[in-house]
Amino acid sequence: TGRRVVVIGGGATGIETALLLAETGTLSGDELKFLLVNGAVVPDKLYKLATEGTKEVVVVEMAETLGANFGKSTRWGMLQDINRYGVKTLVQAKVLEITDGGVKIEHGGEVRELPADHVVLAVGTRSANPLQQVAEELGIGFKVVGDALAPATVFEANHQGYNAGRSIA
């Protein structure tokens, strides 16, 4: 597989995907521990081996900020990881076209192409709840919560689920 990846969309799904890709080829915890305990590699080199993977990842986001649909503390941690793993980010960038060689974008008034071997689309969510109609037709009582109701954060979905569970009693 190719080394250069462009992730279109800087929401929760795009950020998590970018981090997964950026970690590809880094040392695992066990490998890191083995090398450290045995003094096989100096600590600075270990940090590099643990944070520099085999993929060059760029996240392109149309909005002003990345990870807007994360909770505050989760967002902070994810953005720290984005920096730590060397993921490049472009905010307020508009994707114009996916080409054979990459992704054509407009950013800062300029049009340019980001080279890419792979492109990941993480461009939003939409609720899907096919069981609601079935439950209604069968007369089964239910509450719709989480992403089945509307795209939400994990915190919001958990809160909705908790309230739905409490309403049963």
N, C-alpha and C positions, 0 to 999 in steps of 0.2 A: 504494500500500500504506500501511497505517497506521503511525503513529509509535511507538505503545506496544507493547512486546513483553514477555511474561513467559515465561521459560525455566524449566520445571519439571525440576529435577535439577541438582545442582551438582557432578557428577563431571566427568571429563575431557571427555566429549562436550558436556555442558551449558556448561562454562566456555569451551571453544573456540568453540561456537556463539554464545554471548553476546558474545565478543570480536569475532567476525566481524560480527555485527549492529551492535555499538557502533561499529565502524570505518566503517560505511556513511556516506558523505557527508563523510569527512575528506579532507584533501589527500593526494595521492599523493606519493611521494618526488620525482618529477620536478617536480610543481607546487610543492612546498615549496622545492626548490632554485632554481627559476626566480624565485620571489618573493623569496627571500633574497638571491641574487646580484644581482638588479636593485634591491634596496632598496625594493621596492614596498610592503612591510608591515613594521611594527616587530616585533622578535623575540617579544615577549609575545603579540602577536596571532597570529603564526605558530604558536606552541605551541597556542593555543586552536583554530586552524583544523585543526591536525594531530591533535587529541585529542578534539574535540567533534563527534560525528557527527550524523546526522539522526534517530536512533532513541533512544528512552528504554527502556533494557533493565533488567529486574529478574530476578535468579536466585533461585529458591525451592528450598531444600535441607532435607530432613528431618533429616539428620545434624548433628552439632555443628560440622563443618568442611567447607569447600569443597575440591574437588580432591583428596580423600583418595587417589584411585587414580593420582595423578601421582607421579613421583619427586620427591625433595626439592628439587633445584635447579630442575626444570621447574615445580613447584608455586609456588615463590617467585616466579619470573618471571611466571607467569600471574596470580598474585594482584596483583603490581605493576601489570600491565596492566589488570586489573579496576578497580583504583583510578584509574589514569591516565585511562582512557576513561569514567569516571563510571558504571560499571555498579553498580546498587544490588543488595545481596545480603541475603537473609534466611535464616539458618540456624535449625535446630530449628523449622521451620515445616511444618505439615501442610496439604496441598492437600485441600480438601473437595469442591470442585465447579468445573467450568469452565462459566461462564455466558455468555449472549449479550454481556455487557459486560466480562467479565474472568475473574478467577480468585478464587474464595472460598477463603481460607486461615484456619487457626488458628495464631496466633503469640503467644507470651507470655501465653497464657490468654485472648486476645481473638480474636473472629472478625471478619474484615473482607474486603472485596473489593478486589483490585488491578485497576485498569482496564487493559484490554488490547484492542488491535486484532488481535493475533496471539498465539497460544500455541504454544510449542515443547515437545514432550515429549522429554526426554532422561533417562529414568528407569531406567536400568540396562541390563545386557547379559546375554545368555545365549549359550552356545556353540552353534554350528550347524556340523555337519560331515557333510554328506550324502555326501561321497566316501569316507568311511571304510568304509561297508558295501560299496560297489562294489569297493574295493581288496581287502577281505577275501575277497569272493566270487571275485575273479579270482586270488587267491593272490599278490598283489603286496605285497612288503615295504614298510613305511612307518613313520613316526613321526608322531604327532600333537603339534603344538606350538602355542604362541601362543593366540589366542582360540578356535581350533578345539578346544583342550583344555579351557581354562577362561578366563574373562575375566582379563586380566593387564595389567600395565604394558608399555610398549614395551620397557623394559630387560629385563624377564622374558622376553618373547617373543623378543627377539633372542638372549638367552642360551640359551633352549631350542633355537632354530634352529641356533645355533652348535654346541651339543652334539650335536644330531641329525646335522648335517653331519659332525662328527668321528667319529661312530659308524659311518659308512658305510665309511670307509677300512680 
